[in-house]
Amino acid sequence: MKIRRLLTAGIAVGALALTGCGSSNSSNPSADSSSTGSSDTSSSGDIRIDVITHASPGDSFWDVVKAGAVQAGKDEGVDLHYQGDPDVGKQATLIDNAVAAGTDGLVVSMANPDGLEKSIKAAVAAGVPVITINSGIDQWQQFGAITHVGQSETLAGKAAGDQLNDAGVKNALCVIQEAGNVGLEQRCAGAKSTFSGTLTNLQTDNTDLSGSEATIESKIQADPSIDGILTLGGDMSGQAVKAVGNTGAQIQIGTFDVNADVVQNIIDGKIAFAIDQQPYVQGYLGVTGVYLKNLNGNDIGGGQPVYSGPAIITKDNAADVLKFAQGGTR
């Protein structure tokens, strides 16, 4: 980090303190542009931070991650670039390109850590601070990142298994919407470890929601003993609700991750619970942590991950969460 950049950042912080800047916009900052395949510069400044995720186009979860990152960029006055690609090879190239462009820091999700290891280690070797978010909690340290912001998917899975038990479920499906995503596999494995019934993995495709709905519907029609569905993403939970509605079966649905539709379905009794990893926190704290490293040499986390979840949402607290979900921050 050049001294000029440190001085500029310090002046910017002082100006913010004096003028009271940095308040949130009422609109969702992620709503104006796509997160996949192109760069989105959301604020100006002398410190450049690149957020590079494995986001698929149109995935509401990643819109919330992006909203948090964009808001942090505005609050801290940095030159923020957000990009995403579900193809791990293309994601690695985005990381390499950001380093070549002179980025001052990276925030990276690692759904496929093996495919990103070379690029992340190269960035660290080049002196670029890295914080991982969302996926990669078991690999961030060995790759040289400062910390990881997210949840333990195993612990979150165990919490989901307990919720299925509380709902009286005996035979459930665990719906995996991204093939090869280690975090999703950990969720199902964690749920199996605490669930007292039978939990069977079912592969679907988050980029083909209508096809996924048909897959879920076919499975529950073929096995009338299924009385529970655990989806691993908010968008997929909506397809499970539709599939159950089409069959008329009495099936309890739980999900990971939250959006406004998920929260409303909990209020309406169509979904029993949601495990919320609070993606806005991941985007916001990821950018903030890299900013602090540049500004003041801080390493957040103390050598441990920074947990953003799990938070459990049920009918008891769903109404309190709904207004934030509708605003695009939960």
C-alpha angles and dihedrals in degrees: 000000000000119000088237089061093049091051092047091049092048092051090048091052091050092050091051091051092051098044100037093235126159103071118150122263116240090229126074106261091206096059100082104064144027118261096209129088099347139075120253115196104197104174140010129242144119095266113073118205123182121204110198118180139168091246120157119217113272096011106146092205092064091046086065093048088051092048090056093047093047092049092050089050090053094045092050098037097234132149097254124194119186121191135159141185129171091211106091093210091054091045090054090051090052089054092049091048093050091053091048089051091057103256116181094213146357134223109193137178115213112203087151105031096177091059093052101039097095094048095046094047089048090052092050091047088053090057097257113141113230132197119185122213138191099357131036103053091148096050109036095092097050090048090056101250121153093235143320124251113204141067134293100257090203093055091043089051091052089053089052090051090053090050091052089052091050089052091055095243118162107174119030143168122228105209114210111195100183120052113224096014103140093198092059091049089052090053092056092044091050092049091050090054094061103025111100094205134057119295118189124189117235121191118219135159122249090202091059106048097166091050089048091053089054091049092052093045092050092050096052091045090053093051115037090183091072107110101163141048125192113193121192099213137043096237092050091051088063090057090050090052090052093046092051091047091052093054098040089225122154100240130153114224126204127174147187119235130025141242132158092272092052092051092047090049089053090051089048093050095245093114121038100204146344130214105218120201090183100235094191087065090052094054095041099045093041092058092040092052093052090045091053091049090056096040101042110001092253122162108200123204100043091245092310132095119266107235118222093177173236100259114170118221120196135157088280095067105015095101090058091053097044097080091054092046090051089052091055098248101101 
